[in-house]
Amino acid sequence: MLKKPELLAPAGNLEKMKMALLYGADAVYLGGKAFGLRAFGGNFTYEELKEAVDFAHERGKKVYVTVNIFPHNSDIEKLPEYLRYLQEIQVDALLVADLGVFSLCRKLIPDMELHISTQANNTNWATVNAWKEMGAKRVVLAREMSLNEIREIREKCDVDLEMFMHGAMCISYSGRCLLSNYFTGRDSNRGSCAQSCRWKYALVEETRPGKYFPIEEDERGTYIMNSKDMCLMPHIKDVIESGVDSLKIEGRMKSVHYAASVTKAYRLAIDSYFADPENFTVKQEWMDELEKVSHRAYTTGFYYHQPDAEDQIYGKTSYDQTSDFVGLVRAYDAATGYAVVEQRNNMKVGQEIEVFQPTGPLYRQKITSMIDNETNEEIAVAPHPQQIIRMKMEQPVEAYTILRRDIVNK
């Protein structure tokens, strides 16, 4: 019988982590302030790591911590203390890529579950089995694989498998890139990627400095390394039936809105499949949800074909989205029908908003009344970042509900 796969979501900070779990993730992956590959993703202090683990475990969820840099000698010297702390706070697993780090983990914290990061370029069953024999509990498969290759690995390997199903794609092989190092001095393999592949490039001939020639016939230049984002929602049935154990969403540097919306869309899809596999179809509302958050145009990556020009975005580096996140519900008073809301974008009385809840129904309403929580006065607009207001709601709402409005003409 097919086992329901884990839904694994990214968490760039404590708020994103809570939102991902509340909106349906079974587990989150996150990084501390060092030793992970997202140095600019916010990340967690020692105290926040413990709070994250406690929050997850109270809800029967899991926390995986990234220790997947390619370390230099100076990094290794600081690692043992960090590893012991992660074991002390009862992190559920570590993601590692470097063989030396893996070996240290096995020696210093032998009971800790180890997952092999996609940075290790896991593209075949022999590699996967080798990691298992060395003691790995799970292997994260490279994004540069077809779904047929993944099915073959599943048949030949008795170890947990994890695959990416949504999020940004890297122009380099599973993220092993030196562009950022070359252009900015920021080491992408030690967590400081500047995403140089997303920049606009043109051609310069050495005898004519300052004169830029477009590489493609486009007056704006060209984004020659700018991949579309992966989205396997239309193929989620194939993904589930491949037999992998964990389905991963990329995006530790993405927004709170992204963490909640993408997670809930895939939560609904996975649960719907297992409720009735024979009659399962992908609902348009799930696809619409994925359009509401900031993203590039979508592609299936390597899973069904070798990517070509259609899987790149040569004309721009900007993102698309159909909704703006304007407020976060902190509490709701059933007696008065007012919610305490933290402003995240300018809101005005008379605007129509969408009410997006962790478990409750999605609905729309107009803002009819707002009260400044500090002055207790009626206001027509909430212009200040993170301003606390009370808003009249047409229906009850849960804490951590997202309020958003449509983006017009974008």
VEXDREN-2710 file (C-alpha; in Angstrom, 1 decimal):
% VEXDREN-2710
k/r/px/py/pz
1/MET/0.0/0.0/0.0
2/LEU/1.3/3.5/-1.0
3/LYS/2.4/5.5/2.1
4/LYS/1.4/9.1/2.3
5/PRO/4.6/11.2/1.8
6/GLU/5.8/13.8/4.2
7/LEU/5.1/17.4/3.2
8/LEU/8.4/19.3/3.9
9/ALA/8.3/23.1/3.9
10/PRO/11.1/25.7/4.1
11/ALA/11.5/28.0/7.2
12/GLY/13.7/31.1/6.9
13/ASN/12.8/32.4/10.3
14/LEU/10.6/31.6/13.3
15/GLU/7.5/33.2/11.9
16/LYS/7.8/31.4/8.6
17/MET/8.4/28.2/10.4
18/LYS/5.2/28.5/12.5
19/MET/3.1/29.5/9.4
20/ALA/4.4/26.5/7.4
21/LEU/3.5/24.1/10.2
22/LEU/0.1/25.7/10.9
23/TYR/-0.8/25.6/7.2
24/GLY/-0.2/21.9/6.8
25/ALA/3.5/20.9/6.7
26/ASP/4.5/17.7/8.4
27/ALA/8.1/18.9/8.9
28/VAL/10.2/22.0/8.2
29/TYR/13.8/22.4/7.3
30/LEU/15.8/25.4/8.5
31/GLY/19.2/26.7/9.3
32/GLY/21.1/28.1/12.2
33/LYS/23.3/31.2/11.9
34/ALA/26.2/29.1/10.5
35/PHE/26.9/25.9/8.6
36/GLY/23.9/26.2/6.2
37/LEU/23.5/27.3/2.6
38/ARG/21.2/30.3/3.1
39/ALA/23.3/32.9/5.0
40/PHE/20.8/35.6/4.0
41/GLY/17.6/33.7/4.8
42/GLY/17.1/35.1/8.3
43/ASN/18.0/31.8/10.0
44/PHE/17.8/30.9/13.7
45/THR/19.7/31.7/16.9
46/TYR/20.4/29.0/19.4
47/GLU/17.3/30.1/21.4
48/GLU/15.1/30.3/18.3
49/LEU/16.2/26.8/17.3
50/LYS/15.0/25.4/20.6
51/GLU/11.7/27.4/20.3
52/ALA/11.2/26.0/16.8
53/VAL/11.8/22.4/17.9
54/ASP/9.4/22.8/20.9
55/PHE/6.7/24.4/18.8
56/ALA/6.9/21.6/16.2
57/HIS/7.1/18.7/18.7
58/GLU/4.1/20.1/20.6
59/ARG/2.1/19.6/17.3
60/GLY/3.5/16.3/16.4
61/LYS/5.7/17.8/13.6
62/LYS/9.4/17.6/12.9
63/VAL/12.4/19.9/12.4
64/TYR/15.4/19.2/10.2
65/VAL/18.4/21.5/10.4
66/THR/20.7/22.2/7.5
67/VAL/24.4/21.7/8.1
68/ASN/25.1/21.4/4.4
69/ILE/27.9/23.8/3.6
70/PHE/31.2/22.6/2.1
71/PRO/33.3/23.6/5.0
72/HIS/36.9/24.8/5.2
73/ASN/39.2/23.9/8.1
74/SER/38.1/27.0/10.1
75/ASP/34.5/25.8/9.8
76/ILE/35.2/22.3/11.1
77/GLU/36.8/23.7/14.3
78/LYS/33.5/25.3/15.3
79/LEU/31.3/22.4/14.3
80/PRO/31.4/20.0/17.3
81/GLU/29.8/22.4/19.8
82/TYR/27.0/23.2/17.3
83/LEU/26.3/19.5/16.6
84/ARG/26.0/18.7/20.3
85/TYR/23.6/21.6/20.9
86/LEU/21.4/20.4/18.1
87/GLN/21.3/16.9/19.7
88/GLU/20.6/18.5/23.1
89/ILE/17.5/20.3/21.9
90/GLN/16.3/17.2/20.1
91/VAL/16.3/18.2/16.5
92/ASP/14.8/15.4/14.4
93/ALA/17.5/15.2/11.7
94/LEU/20.4/17.1/10.1
95/LEU/20.9/17.7/6.4
96/VAL/24.5/17.3/5.4
97/ALA/26.4/17.3/2.1
98/ASP/30.1/17.0/3.0
99/LEU/31.6/13.6/3.8
100/GLY/33.7/15.0/6.6
101/VAL/30.7/16.6/8.3
102/PHE/28.8/13.4/7.9
103/SER/31.7/11.5/9.5
104/LEU/31.8/14.0/12.4
105/CYS/28.1/13.7/13.0
106/ARG/28.4/9.9/13.1
107/LYS/31.2/10.1/15.6
108/LEU/29.9/12.9/17.9
109/ILE/26.2/12.4/17.8
110/PRO/25.7/8.8/16.6
111/ASP/22.0/8.7/17.4
112/MET/21.1/11.7/15.2
113/GLU/19.2/11.0/12.0
114/LEU/21.2/12.2/9.0
115/HIS/19.8/13.2/5.6
116/ILE/22.0/13.7/2.6
117/SER/21.5/17.1/1.0
118/THR/20.8/17.6/-2.7
119/GLN/24.2/19.5/-2.6
120/ALA/25.8/16.0/-2.6
121/ASN/24.5/15.5/-6.2
122/ASN/22.6/12.3/-5.6
123/THR/21.7/11.2/-9.1
124/ASN/21.8/7.4/-9.1
125/TRP/20.9/4.3/-7.1
126/ALA/24.5/3.4/-6.4
127/THR/25.2/6.7/-4.7
128/VAL/22.0/6.4/-2.7
129/ASN/22.8/2.9/-1.5
130/ALA/26.3/4.0/-0.6
131/TRP/25.0/6.7/1.7
132/LYS/22.6/4.2/3.2
133/GLU/25.4/1.8/3.9
134/MET/27.4/4.5/5.7
135/GLY/24.4/5.2/8.0
136/ALA/22.2/7.8/6.2
137/LYS/18.5/7.6/7.0
138/ARG/17.4/9.7/4.0
139/VAL/18.8/10.9/0.7
140/VAL/17.6/14.1/-1.0
141/LEU/17.6/13.5/-4.7
142/ALA/19.1/16.0/-7.2
143/ARG/16.8/18.2/-9.1
144/GLU/18.6/17.2/-12.3
145/MET/16.8/13.9/-12.6
146/SER/13.8/12.5/-14.5
147/LEU/10.8/11.0/-12.7
148/ASN/11.6/7.7/-14.4
149/GLU/15.1/7.8/-12.9
150/ILE/13.6/8.5/-9.5
151/ARG/11.2/5.5/-9.9
152/GLU/14.2/3.3/-10.6
153/ILE/16.0/4.5/-7.6
154/ARG/12.9/3.7/-5.5
155/GLU/12.9/0.2/-6.8
156/LYS/16.6/-0.4/-6.1
157/CYS/17.0/1.4/-2.7
158/ASP/15.6/0.7/0.7
159/VAL/16.2/4.1/2.2
160/ASP/14.0/7.2/2.6
161/LEU/14.0/9.4/-0.5
162/GLU/13.2/13.1/-0.7
163/MET/12.6/15.1/-3.8
164/PHE/11.9/18.7/-4.6
165/MET/8.5/19.4/-6.1
166/HIS/8.2/23.2/-6.0
167/GLY/10.4/26.3/-5.9
168/ALA/13.4/28.0/-7.5
169/MET/15.7/26.2/-9.8
170/CYS/19.5/26.7/-9.8
171/ILE/21.5/27.1/-13.1
172/SER/24.3/25.1/-11.6
173/TYR/24.3/21.4/-10.8
174/SER/22.4/21.1/-7.5
175/GLY/23.6/24.5/-6.5
176/ARG/27.4/23.9/-6.8
177/CYS/28.3/27.2/-8.3
178/LEU/31.2/29.7/-8.3
179/LEU/29.5/32.7/-10.1
180/SER/28.7/34.4/-6.8
181/ASN/32.3/33.9/-5.6
182/TYR/33.7/35.4/-8.9
183/PHE/31.4/38.4/-9.1
184/THR/31.0/39.4/-5.4
185/GLY/33.4/37.3/-3.3
186/ARG/30.4/35.7/-1.6
187/ASP/30.9/31.9/-1.4
188/SER/27.7/30.1/-2.6
189/ASN/29.0/26.8/-1.2
190/ARG/29.3/28.3/2.3
191/GLY/25.9/29.9/2.4
192/SER/26.4/33.3/0.8
193/CYS/25.1/33.1/-2.7
194/ALA/24.4/36.5/-4.3
195/GLN/22.2/34.8/-7.1
196/SER/24.4/36.2/-9.9
197/CYS/22.6/33.9/-12.3
198/ARG/19.6/36.2/-12.0
199/TRP/21.4/39.4/-13.2
200/LYS/21.0/41.0/-16.6
201/TYR/24.0/40.3/-18.9
202/ALA/25.2/41.8/-22.1
203/LEU/28.3/41.4/-24.3
204/VAL/31.2/43.8/-24.2
205/GLU/34.0/43.8/-26.8
206/GLU/37.4/44.6/-25.1
207/THR/38.3/47.5/-27.5
208/ARG/34.9/49.2/-27.0
209/PRO/34.5/49.5/-23.2
210/GLY/31.1/50.9/-22.1
211/LYS/29.3/49.7/-25.3
212/TYR/27.0/46.8/-24.4
213/PHE/25.7/44.4/-27.1
214/PRO/22.6/42.3/-26.3
215/ILE/23.3/38.6/-26.4
216/GLU/19.8/38.0/-27.7
217/GLU/18.0/40.3/-30.0
218/ASP/16.4/42.2/-27.2
219/GLU/17.1/45.9/-26.3
220/ARG/17.0/45.1/-22.6
221/GLY/19.9/42.6/-22.7
222/THR/19.2/39.0/-21.6
223/TYR/18.9/37.0/-18.5
224/ILE/20.8/34.0/-19.9
225/MET/20.9/32.0/-16.7
226/ASN/17.5/32.8/-15.2
227/SER/15.5/29.6/-14.8
228/LYS/11.7/29.4/-14.4
229/ASP/10.5/28.0/-11.0
230/MET/9.6/24.4/-10.5
231/CYS/6.0/23.5/-10.0
232/LEU/4.8/19.8/-10.0
233/MET/1.2/20.5/-8.8
234/PRO/-0.2/19.5/-12.2
235/HIS/1.6/16.2/-11.9
236/ILE/1.3/15.6/-8.2
237/LYS/-0.4/12.2/-8.8
238/ASP/2.8/11.0/-10.7
239/VAL/5.0/12.4/-7.9
240/ILE/3.1/10.7/-5.1
241/GLU/3.0/7.4/-7.0
242/SER/6.8/7.5/-7.6
243/GLY/7.0/6.2/-4.0
244/VAL/9.3/8.9/-2.5
245/ASP/9.0/9.5/1.2
246/SER/9.2/13.2/1.4
247/LEU/8.0/16.0/-0.9
248/LYS/10.0/19.2/-0.5
249/ILE/9.1/22.8/-1.2
250/GLU/12.1/25.1/-1.9
251/GLY/12.1/28.7/-0.5
252/ARG/13.8/29.5/2.8
253/MET/14.3/33.1/1.6
254/LYS/10.7/33.5/0.4
255/SER/8.0/35.3/2.3
256/VAL/5.6/34.3/5.1
257/HIS/2.8/34.5/2.4
258/TYR/4.7/32.0/0.3
259/ALA/5.4/29.6/3.2
260/ALA/1.7/29.5/4.1
261/SER/0.1/29.5/0.6
262/VAL/2.3/27.0/-1.2
263/THR/2.3/24.6/1.8
264/LYS/-1.5/24.6/2.1
265/ALA/-2.0/24.1/-1.6
266/TYR/0.1/21.0/-1.6
267/ARG/-1.4/19.8/1.7
268/LEU/-4.9/19.9/0.2
269/ALA/-3.6/18.1/-3.0
270/ILE/-1.9/15.3/-1.1
271/ASP/-4.8/14.7/1.2
272/SER/-7.2/14.8/-1.7
273/TYR/-5.3/12.1/-3.5
274/PHE/-5.2/9.8/-0.6
275/ALA/-8.9/10.3/0.1
276/ASP/-9.8/9.0/-3.4
277/PRO/-6.8/8.0/-5.6
278/GLU/-8.9/6.6/-8.4
279/ASN/-10.9/9.8/-9.0
280/PHE/-8.2/12.3/-8.1
281/THR/-7.9/15.4/-10.2
282/VAL/-5.9/18.6/-9.7
283/LYS/-8.2/21.4/-8.7
284/GLN/-7.9/24.9/-10.3
285/GLU/-8.1/26.5/-6.9
286/TRP/-4.8/24.9/-5.9
287/MET/-3.1/26.2/-9.1
288/ASP/-4.7/29.6/-8.4
289/GLU/-3.2/29.6/-4.9
290/LEU/0.3/29.1/-6.3
291/GLU/-0.2/32.1/-8.6
292/LYS/-1.0/34.4/-5.7
293/VAL/2.5/34.3/-4.2
294/SER/5.6/35.8/-5.7
295/HIS/7.1/33.4/-8.2
296/ARG/8.7/33.1/-11.7
297/ALA/6.8/31.4/-14.5
298/TYR/6.5/27.7/-13.8
299/THR/8.2/24.6/-15.3
300/THR/8.5/20.9/-14.5
301/GLY/12.3/21.2/-14.5
302/PHE/14.1/17.9/-15.4
303/TYR/11.3/15.6/-14.4
304/TYR/9.7/15.0/-17.8
305/HIS/12.2/16.3/-20.3
306/GLN/15.7/17.9/-20.6
307/PRO/15.1/21.6/-20.0
308/ASP/15.5/23.9/-23.0
309/ALA/14.9/27.5/-23.9
310/GLU/11.2/27.2/-22.9
311/ASP/12.3/26.5/-19.3
312/GLN/14.3/29.8/-19.0
313/ILE/13.2/33.4/-18.7
314/TYR/15.4/35.5/-21.0
315/GLY/13.5/38.8/-21.0
316/LYS/13.3/39.7/-17.3
317/THR/14.3/38.9/-13.8
318/SER/11.1/40.1/-12.0
319/TYR/8.5/37.9/-10.3
320/ASP/4.8/37.5/-10.8
321/GLN/2.0/37.3/-8.3
322/THR/-1.7/37.9/-8.2
323/SER/-2.2/38.8/-4.5
324/ASP/-0.6/41.1/-1.9
325/PHE/-0.3/40.1/1.8
326/VAL/-1.8/43.0/3.7
327/GLY/-2.5/41.7/7.3
328/LEU/-2.0/38.9/9.7
329/VAL/-4.7/38.0/12.2
330/ARG/-3.2/37.7/15.8
331/ALA/-6.5/37.0/17.6
332/TYR/-10.3/37.0/17.2
333/ASP/-13.0/38.1/19.6
334/ALA/-16.2/36.0/18.9
335/ALA/-18.3/38.3/21.1
336/THR/-17.6/41.5/19.1
337/GLY/-16.7/39.9/15.7
338/TYR/-13.4/41.9/15.6
339/ALA/-10.0/40.5/14.8
340/VAL/-6.7/41.9/16.1
341/VAL/-4.6/42.3/12.9
342/GLU/-1.0/43.2/12.3
343/GLN/-0.7/45.3/9.2
344/ARG/1.7/44.0/6.6
345/ASN/0.8/46.4/3.7
346/ASN/-1.4/49.5/3.4
347/MET/-5.0/48.8/4.0
348/LYS/-8.1/51.0/3.6
349/VAL/-11.8/50.8/4.6
350/GLY/-13.8/49.9/1.5
351/GLN/-11.1/47.5/0.0
352/GLU/-12.1/44.0/-0.7
353/ILE/-9.8/41.4/0.9
354/GLU/-9.5/37.6/0.8
355/VAL/-9.4/35.8/4.1
356/PHE/-7.0/32.8/3.9
357/GLN/-7.0/30.6/7.0
358/PRO/-4.7/27.8/8.2
359/THR/-7.6/25.3/8.3
360/GLY/-10.8/27.2/7.9
361/PRO/-12.6/28.2/4.7
362/LEU/-11.4/30.8/2.2
363/TYR/-13.7/33.7/1.9
364/ARG/-13.8/37.4/0.7
365/GLN/-15.2/40.5/2.4
366/LYS/-14.9/44.2/2.3
367/ILE/-13.1/46.1/5.1
368/THR/-16.0/48.0/6.8
369/SER/-14.4/49.0/10.0
370/MET/-10.9/49.4/11.4
371/ILE/-9.9/50.6/14.9
372/ASP/-6.4/51.7/15.9
373/ASN/-5.5/49.4/18.8
374/GLU/-3.3/52.0/20.5
375/THR/-5.6/55.0/20.3
376/ASN/-8.9/53.0/20.2
377/GLU/-10.1/55.4/17.4
378/GLU/-11.8/54.5/14.2
379/ILE/-9.4/54.8/11.2
380/ALA/-10.0/54.8/7.4
381/VAL/-6.5/53.6/6.5
382/ALA/-3.7/51.6/8.2
383/PRO/-0.5/53.0/6.6
384/HIS/2.2/52.1/9.2
385/PRO/4.3/48.9/9.0
386/GLN/3.1/46.3/11.5
387/GLN/0.5/48.7/12.9
388/ILE/-1.9/46.8/15.2
389/ILE/-5.6/47.3/14.4
390/ARG/-8.9/45.8/15.1
391/MET/-10.9/44.8/12.1
392/LYS/-14.6/43.8/11.8
393/MET/-14.9/40.4/10.3
394/GLU/-17.9/38.9/8.5
395/GLN/-17.1/35.4/9.7
396/PRO/-15.0/33.9/12.5
397/VAL/-11.3/33.7/11.8
398/GLU/-8.4/31.7/13.2
399/ALA/-5.2/33.1/14.6
400/TYR/-2.4/33.3/11.9
401/THR/-5.0/33.9/9.2
402/ILE/-3.6/35.8/6.2
403/LEU/-5.5/38.8/4.8
404/ARG/-4.7/39.7/1.2
405/ARG/-6.0/41.8/-1.7
406/ASP/-5.9/41.2/-5.4
407/ILE/-3.2/42.9/-7.4
408/VAL/-4.8/44.9/-10.2
409/ASN/-3.2/45.3/-13.6
410/LYS/0.0/43.4/-12.8
END
